[in-house]
């Protein structure tokens, strides 16, 4: 069954690639190659959309990462606590680490949303507005993806910490150190988001 799925994926990818090449050659040979104007396409989209997408990715992916990590770690903690009840309390620190990931996303979403403001539709958008929209998009995406991976890393490590603690108490502190290093990934994403949006100004042309 997996072989047929692989063949289907290969066939679908090949068809899409051939259609893309055919379309590109058709436009190029008929003198309409300027339709590949990526910059013009980006400028036709409102910078508000880019900014709001970035904020949505920031908080959405962060919450998904936190929930996924809590699901992974929490199930192992509850399962191990059936045989060894003593691990339930101190292993809750793994749940706290996962929840911090969502808090990072919420904080950065609030910081990013402070740069949004009303713009006079008659005046249109300035180059500064587009820069702000793009920076909010990529900054939010960086924060969201970092927190998503961080939540998974902390969840998997916390799950193994609970199982190891149920087997031997001395292993808990050693694995906890690894879990702390995993949780720092979300902090790195937060710093990257601040660096990307640091020079972005508020939307100009306020009503």
KABEL-V607906 format. One record per residue. PSI is psi in degrees with one decimal (999 if undefined). BURIAL is b if it has 9 or more other C-alpha atoms within 8 Angstrom, else e. D_FIRST is the distance of its C-alpha to the first C-alpha in Angstrom with 2 decimals. Layout:
# KABEL-V607906
psi: <PSI,PSI>
burial: <BURIAL,BURIAL>
d_first: <D_FIRST,D_FIRST>
This chain:
# KABEL-V607906
psi: <-43.0,-30.8,-43.2,-37.5,-40.7,-41.2,-41.5,-41.1,-42.7,-43.0,-43.1,-43.6,-39.3,-41.3,-44.3,-41.9,-43.2,-40.7,-40.1,-43.5,-43.3,-44.5,-43.5,-45.2,-37.4,-47.7,-37.1,-42.8,-18.9,9.6,19.9,33.7,-16.4,-9.9,-10.8,29.1,89.5,-39.4,-41.5,-37.0,-42.9,-36.6,-22.7,-15.6,136.3,134.3,-21.2,-39.4,-43.7,-43.8,-43.8,-35.1,-41.9,-43.5,-38.8,-44.0,-37.8,-54.0,-34.8,-51.2,-32.7,-43.8,-38.7,-43.6,-42.1,-44.9,-39.7,-43.0,-40.9,-38.3,-45.0,-49.9,-42.0,-39.0,-37.7,-37.7,-46.0,-38.8,-42.5,-30.0,-18.1,-41.8,-33.3,88.2,-22.4,-19.9,-12.9,-41.1,-53.9,-21.3,-4.1,-14.8,-29.1,-38.4,-38.4,-42.0,-40.2,-39.7,-30.9,-32.0,-44.8,-36.3,-38.9,-46.2,-41.1,-43.8,-46.2,-33.7,-38.7,-41.5,-42.9,-41.2,-20.0,-19.0,-8.1,143.9,166.1,138.5,139.1,117.7,-27.8,-37.8,-24.4,-165.5,141.7,173.2,-31.4,-36.3,-41.5,-39.9,-42.5,-44.2,-46.3,-41.2,-37.7,-37.3,-53.4,-33.8,-44.4,-38.4,-40.4,-44.5,-45.0,-46.4,-39.8,-42.8,-31.7,-48.8,-37.9,-44.2,-41.9,-43.2,-45.3,-37.5,-45.3,-43.6,-42.0,-35.0,-45.6,-31.8,-40.2,-43.3,-42.7,-38.2,-36.4,-29.3,-43.2,122.5,-30.5,-17.9,-16.5,-47.9,-37.9,-42.7,-28.8,-35.2,-42.2,-39.4,-36.4,-42.5,-35.5,-36.5,-19.0,-20.3,-40.9,-35.6,-37.0,-42.7,-39.1,-42.6,-41.7,-41.9,-39.6,-37.8,-40.8,-39.6,7.5,-38.8,2.2,129.0,165.7,155.7,131.0,173.1,40.6,137.2,999>
burial: <e,e,e,e,e,e,e,e,e,e,e,e,e,e,e,e,e,e,e,e,e,e,e,b,e,e,b,b,e,e,e,e,b,e,e,e,e,e,e,e,e,e,e,e,e,e,b,e,b,b,b,b,b,b,b,b,b,b,b,b,b,b,b,b,b,b,b,b,b,b,b,b,b,b,b,b,b,b,e,b,b,e,e,e,e,e,b,b,e,e,b,e,e,b,b,e,b,b,b,b,b,b,e,b,b,b,e,b,b,e,e,b,e,e,b,b,b,e,b,b,e,e,e,e,b,e,e,b,b,b,b,b,b,b,b,b,b,b,b,b,b,b,b,b,b,b,b,b,b,b,b,b,b,b,b,b,b,b,b,b,b,b,b,b,b,b,e,e,e,e,b,b,e,e,b,b,e,b,b,b,e,b,b,b,b,b,b,b,b,b,e,b,b,b,e,b,b,e,e,b,b,b,b,b,b,e,e>
d_first: <0.00,3.80,5.36,5.33,6.43,8.79,10.05,10.76,12.59,14.46,15.51,16.69,18.58,20.15,21.34,22.85,24.52,25.95,27.29,28.90,30.50,31.68,33.21,34.87,36.38,37.54,39.38,40.75,42.07,43.58,45.59,43.75,42.16,44.03,41.41,39.39,41.93,39.89,43.12,44.35,41.15,41.51,45.17,44.56,42.62,44.90,45.23,45.23,41.58,40.75,42.86,41.45,37.85,38.78,40.40,37.45,35.00,37.52,37.86,34.42,32.34,34.95,34.73,30.92,31.21,33.93,32.12,28.93,31.12,33.12,30.05,28.82,32.34,33.66,31.07,31.82,35.54,35.56,33.48,35.73,38.86,38.29,39.05,41.29,43.03,44.97,42.03,41.65,44.63,44.50,40.76,41.31,42.19,38.48,38.25,41.31,39.82,36.78,39.16,41.20,38.26,38.49,42.26,41.95,40.02,42.59,45.50,44.20,43.41,47.02,48.32,46.35,47.35,51.00,50.79,49.99,53.00,54.27,54.81,57.27,55.28,58.21,58.33,54.57,52.67,54.08,52.38,52.76,50.78,47.86,48.04,48.02,45.04,42.95,44.02,43.20,39.71,38.89,40.84,39.05,35.63,36.64,37.91,34.93,32.30,34.51,34.92,31.22,30.49,33.66,32.66,29.35,31.25,33.98,31.67,29.69,33.00,34.73,32.08,32.60,36.33,36.42,34.61,36.84,39.92,39.19,39.12,42.05,44.32,45.20,41.71,41.81,44.23,42.45,39.09,41.01,42.31,38.81,38.02,41.15,40.16,36.78,38.63,40.78,37.87,38.46,42.13,41.41,39.50,42.50,44.84,42.80,42.85,46.61,47.08,45.10,47.06,50.32,52.07,50.69,53.57,53.68,53.14,56.37,58.41,58.58,60.14>
